[in-house]
Amino acid sequence: MNRTEKMFKLGALTAAAALFLATTTDVAAQSSRNCGPRAAVVEKLAEGYGETRQSVGLGSNNSVVEVFASTETGSWTITVTMPGGLTCLVASGQSFETVADALPAKGSDA
């Protein structure tokens, strides 16, 4: 392999590494914007959107899944809190309604 080939391969490797770092950093930065300490996330949902916790459940890996919503505006947010305390926003939307549908009778096609 001559010097020109080595320089070309080194340049290609450097470009690939730079591209990898740029895309990885962007993904990490994007996900960090949607996560934070639970207390800060709950405070932001309450003060910024008037949302309070409507339901809670245990998810996989002992994560806590919560639904926050505002009965005034209809906005809603689903969060997941990891065992370490990091809370991430998973989904959000509008037109929240509380429903309490009864389960169908056994044997019926519902």
Secondary structure, 3 states (H helix, E strand, C coil): CCHHHHHHHHHHHHHHHHHHHHHHHHHHHHHHHCEEEHHHHHHHHHHHHCCEEEEEEECHHHCEEEEEECCCCCCEEEEEECCCCEEEEEEEECCCCCCCCCCCCCCCCC
